[in-house]
Amino acid sequence: MSEEHPKQPVNAKLQAEIDAKLNQHHNRLPKTEKKSRTRLEKITLVMAWVMIILMVGSVVYASISALG
């Protein structure tokens, strides 16, 4: 699906205008700071992973039991 487009001549002035608009839009976006997880979120994440591991383990155990 990767089609190569023929190289078109680039108008330097037009490209500079496009870059300026993109930079202007990018600078307008609000800067987000990464929040640290709260204790409740950490506990919930750990419990979710524990439940996933237990469910996968029970499926493996059931399939081994069914074979034997």
Order of alpha helices (4+ residues) and beta strands (2+ residues): alpha-alpha
